[in-house]
Amino acid sequence: MFRSLLPAALVGAALSFPAVAHDTWVQTNTHVVRTGDAIHIDLLLGNHGNDHRDFKIAGKLSPESVQSFVVVAPDGKSYDLKPDLVDLGYAPKEGFLTSKFVPAKAGLYVAAQSSDGVVNHGKPVRSVRSAKAYFVASASLDKVPPKLPGFDKALGHKLELVPETNPAAPMGPGTPIKVKLLFNGKPLEGVKVSFVPRGVTLKEGTDTEYERTTDKDGRASFTPKTGNYYLVVCHHETDEKGDKYESTKYAATLTVFVPEKCLCCDD
């Protein structure tokens, strides 16, 4: 049974948790699901040490450490995924967590995870993370409505990647992935945004093929040439201090599934 949460619960309360400074990302098994059918939503952990320049799994969150993991429906109602989390690994750091969700109504949904805690790798650092992935529930899998509102609505994460084009449908090779980076609700300029295809490791430093820098309005854009999963990821570090930490690191991810062929009513 799914439980309703207020949207404000998307921002995790600050607390201490095990020393894990990796990035999280959310991934669905499909970007379009028939209404009344199940979609599987995975919560994965990637490598923060290399600025998350690949799609590889680097550990696993414990179910107890997951602070906020929800699906937000087209009407704004939130459903808590934590009670239904399943651990798909045998060992503590193997595999990943997943949950099943059944959308009852057609429209655009977003699966979102957020956390806010203190980690220690030699010095205490506040780690604030957010992750999102969008999917469409449709009465037909062959003809998906091309205009689905709500993708450009911010959820209120401290550091958040907000799509400026629908990241679920219509989507295909040649369709730009456009995002706006917000920090405390305002556009953040001059931050590197990586668009990482699954199976590709980005070059060290700056990979001009897959990385962009946000402009004065916080915008960045990338046009995929082929279908794949694309992980949009960015980091922002500040000197914000508290009683239990010496600085603050923010991370935000957005997973976009690009099909080889666009499934929309105009095709």
C-alpha positions as a printed Julia matrix, in Angstrom:
267×3 Matrix{Float64}:
  0.0     0.0     0.0
  1.33    3.44   -0.92
  1.38    6.22    1.65
  0.79    9.89    0.96
  3.42   12.46    1.93
  3.53   16.24    1.77
  5.81   17.6    -1.01
  7.96   19.26    1.66
  9.1    15.79    2.7
 11.23   15.71   -0.42
 13.85   17.73    1.44
 15.54   15.34    3.89
 16.11   16.43    7.46
 19.75   16.87    8.43
 21.22   13.97   10.36
 24.38   11.9    10.56
 24.68    8.69    8.57
 27.52    6.33    7.54
 30.48    7.91    5.76
 29.29    7.62    2.16
 30.13   10.55   -0.13
 28.83    8.99   -3.32
 26.1    10.34   -5.58
 22.69    8.74   -5.79
 20.6     8.38   -8.91
 17.1     7.14   -9.64
 16.4     4.92  -12.63
 13.21    3.34  -13.99
 12.99    0.18  -16.1
 11.0     2.1   -18.74
 10.08    5.71  -19.48
  6.51    4.85  -20.55
  4.16    2.52  -18.68
  0.53    1.65  -19.24
 -1.8     3.04  -16.57
 -2.58    0.35  -14.01
  0.64   -1.53  -14.77
  3.76   -1.62  -12.61
  6.98    0.32  -13.09
 10.16   -0.57  -11.2
 12.12    2.33   -9.71
 15.73    1.72   -8.71
 17.85    3.73   -6.26
 21.55    3.43   -7.02
 24.84    4.75   -5.69
 27.64    5.98   -7.96
 31.23    7.14   -7.64
 31.55   10.64   -6.18
 35.34   10.38   -6.02
 35.67   10.79   -9.81
 32.91   13.44   -9.98
 30.53   10.71  -11.14
 31.98   10.47  -14.65
 30.45    7.08  -15.39
 27.3     5.05  -14.8
 28.97    2.45  -12.6
 27.62    1.37   -9.24
 29.96    2.09   -6.33
 28.3     0.69   -3.23
 24.72    0.58   -2.0
 22.59    2.62    0.35
 21.21    0.78    3.33
 17.4     0.92    3.47
 17.66    2.57    6.91
 19.7     5.47    5.5
 17.15    6.39    2.82
 15.55    9.59    4.09
 13.18   10.51    1.26
 12.23    8.39   -1.75
  8.9     9.25   -3.34
  6.87    9.37   -6.53
  5.06   12.63   -7.26
  1.93   12.13   -9.38
  0.59   14.59  -11.99
 -1.85   16.01   -9.42
  1.01   16.77   -7.01
  0.25   13.94   -4.59
  3.32   12.15   -3.25
  3.68    8.41   -2.6
  6.31    7.05   -0.25
  8.46    4.31   -1.8
 10.49    3.52    1.33
  8.1     0.96    2.88
  8.31   -1.15   -0.28
 12.08   -1.0    -0.84
 13.68   -4.3    -1.81
 17.42   -4.99   -1.52
 18.65   -6.77   -4.67
 22.15   -7.49   -3.33
 23.45  -10.3    -1.14
 26.25   -8.3     0.51
 25.92   -4.88    2.2
 27.7    -3.05   -0.65
 26.48   -5.16   -3.58
 23.47   -4.56   -5.83
 20.98   -1.75   -5.31
 17.59   -0.91   -3.84
 14.37   -0.98   -5.84
 10.65   -0.39   -5.38
  7.53   -1.06   -7.44
  4.9     1.57   -8.21
  1.55    1.32  -10.02
  0.32    4.61  -11.54
 -3.47    4.79  -11.5
 -3.86    7.89  -13.68
 -2.33    9.01  -16.96
  0.24   11.79  -16.98
  3.82   12.66  -16.12
  5.33   11.32  -12.89
  8.64   12.01  -11.17
 10.5     9.65   -8.85
 12.69   11.63   -6.45
 15.2    10.9    -3.7
 16.89   13.37   -1.37
 19.16   13.26    1.66
 20.95   15.69    3.95
 23.56   14.4     6.39
 27.12   14.58    7.67
 29.9    12.34    6.35
 33.51   12.12    7.48
 36.47   11.31    5.23
 39.11   12.99    7.36
 36.93   15.98    8.16
 33.18   16.31    8.74
 31.33   17.49    5.65
 27.63   18.07    5.16
 26.47   16.09    2.13
 23.21   17.2     0.47
 22.02   15.06   -2.44
 19.02   14.93   -4.75
 18.1    12.59   -7.6
 15.19   12.49  -10.04
 13.79   10.49  -12.95
 10.59   11.08  -14.92
  8.2     8.61  -16.52
  4.87    8.7   -18.31
  1.75    6.71  -17.57
 -0.34    6.39  -20.71
 -3.46    4.53  -21.8
 -1.55    3.47  -24.93
  2.11    2.54  -25.27
  2.06    3.18  -29.02
  0.76    6.74  -28.94
  1.94    8.85  -26.02
  0.52   12.39  -25.68
  3.24   14.84  -26.82
  2.28   17.58  -24.35
  2.51   16.56  -20.72
  2.79   19.42  -18.2
  4.68   19.48  -14.92
  8.23   18.57  -15.96
  9.52   22.1   -15.34
  8.22   22.33  -11.77
 10.93   22.39   -9.1
 10.53   20.06   -6.14
 12.41   22.29   -3.71
 15.72   20.44   -3.41
 18.67   22.57   -2.24
 20.55   21.86   -5.49
 18.19   20.74   -8.22
 18.28   20.01  -11.94
 14.96   21.15  -13.4
 14.13   20.01  -16.96
 13.2    22.7   -19.47
 12.14   20.14  -22.06
 10.1    17.05  -21.24
 12.68   14.39  -20.23
 10.3    11.48  -20.8
  8.2    12.05  -23.94
  8.51   13.0   -26.7
 12.17   12.08  -26.46
 14.61   10.51  -28.89
 18.0    11.02  -30.59
 18.32   14.6   -31.81
 16.0    15.97  -29.13
 17.95   18.24  -26.73
 18.04   17.51  -23.02
 17.66   21.01  -21.55
 18.01   21.69  -17.83
 18.14   24.62  -15.44
 20.29   24.31  -12.32
 18.8    25.86   -9.18
 20.54   26.46   -5.87
 18.17   27.4    -3.06
 15.57   28.09   -5.76
 17.73   30.49   -7.8
 19.66   29.87  -11.07
 23.31   28.91  -10.49
 25.86   30.11  -13.04
 29.26   28.65  -13.91
 28.71   25.06  -12.74
 29.8    22.04  -14.77
 26.92   19.78  -15.82
 27.81   16.29  -17.09
 25.55   14.32  -19.46
 26.88   10.79  -18.98
 25.71    8.02  -21.36
 25.54    4.57  -19.81
 28.61    2.58  -20.87
 30.78    5.69  -21.37
 33.42    7.05  -18.98
 33.99   10.76  -19.41
 37.51   12.13  -19.87
 39.36   13.57  -16.9
 39.08   17.31  -16.35
 36.42   18.54  -18.73
 34.96   16.35  -21.47
 33.79   18.85  -24.09
 31.64   16.23  -25.82
 29.5    15.45  -22.79
 29.91   18.4   -20.41
 28.52   21.9   -20.39
 28.78   24.92  -18.06
 25.62   26.66  -16.86
 25.03   30.17  -18.21
 23.86   33.22  -16.24
 20.35   31.76  -16.13
 21.59   28.38  -14.85
 20.86   26.7   -18.18
 22.71   23.85  -19.9
 21.8    21.7   -22.9
 22.98   18.49  -24.53
 21.69   16.73  -27.66
 22.02   12.91  -27.59
 22.96   11.24  -30.85
 21.71    7.79  -29.93
 19.28    6.08  -27.58
 20.59    5.26  -24.1
 20.27    6.08  -20.43
 21.82    9.49  -19.75
 22.83   10.6   -16.28
 22.8    14.38  -15.85
 24.93   15.21  -12.81
 26.41   18.3   -11.15
 28.19   19.25   -7.93
 28.49   22.44   -5.94
 30.7    22.98   -2.89
 30.4    25.84   -0.41
 32.15   26.92    2.79
 28.9    26.69    4.77
 29.78   25.47    8.27
 27.83   24.14   11.21
 28.39   22.74   14.68
 29.03   19.27   13.25
 30.57   19.99    9.83
 33.27   22.19    8.29
 31.93   22.61    4.74
 28.99   21.59    2.56
 28.9    19.62   -0.68
 25.81   19.48   -2.87
 25.06   16.96   -5.62
 22.11   16.69   -7.99
 21.32   14.06  -10.61
 18.65   13.58  -13.26
 18.33   10.32  -15.2
 16.87   10.51  -18.7
 16.0     7.48  -20.82
 16.34    8.27  -24.52
 14.65    5.66  -26.76
 15.99    4.92  -30.24
 12.63    6.04  -31.64
 10.27    8.64  -30.22
  6.92    7.2   -29.11
  4.42   10.03  -29.56
  1.13   10.56  -31.34
  2.83   12.44  -34.21
  4.9     9.4   -35.29
